[in-house]
Amino acid sequence: MRIVLLEGDQTGQELLLEAIRVLDPDLLGIPITFERFDLSLRIAPLAFAAPIGSGDFARAL
């Protein structure tokens, strides 16, 4: 199972970290990979410069 994490400003980072902790693959006994994307304001101009539907972020969704 692959889970895409959309991290960034005002995303509830502390809640996201706890969610990741309880989804520990060893604890659940299933293979899980996490793919992280930084959507913070400092990279937003770069992240959204390309047309929607292109790039790693769009492919992950």
N, C-alpha and C positions, 0 to 999 in steps of 0.2 A: 504494500500500500504506500502511495506517495501522498504527502500532505504539503501543500504550498502555504508558506507563512508570509504574510504581507506585513512587514514591520515598518514602523516609521513614527512620526510625530503624532501624538494623541491617539495611539492605537491600543492603549492599555497594555503596555509592555510587561508590567508585573503579572497581569492575568495570562498573557501569552506564555510567559516563562513557566507558570504553574501548569498550564494546559499541556505544554510540551513534557513537563516532568511526569504527569500522570499517564501520558501516552508512550511511556518508555517501552520500546520493543521487547526488552528482556522481561519486563514485568507482565506484559500482555501475552507474550509468547507468539507474536506474529511479526513478520518483517515489516518495518515502517521506515521510510526515509523522509526527511524533511528538506524541502527546497526553500531557501530563504530569499526574499527580495526586500531591499531597502527602499521604502517609499517616503523617506523623510524629506522635509522641505529642502535640505541642502543638495539633494540629488534630483529633485523633481524636474527641473528644467531639462536635465539630460535624459531622464527616464521617459519623459513624454514628448521628446523632440521628434521621435520617429512616429510614423502613422500608427494608429491603433491597429492591433492585429499583427504587428511585426515584432521581432525580437524575442529574447528568452522569456520575458515576463508573459507575453501573450501566449507563447507556446506552452508554458507551464499551466496556464489556466485552461 
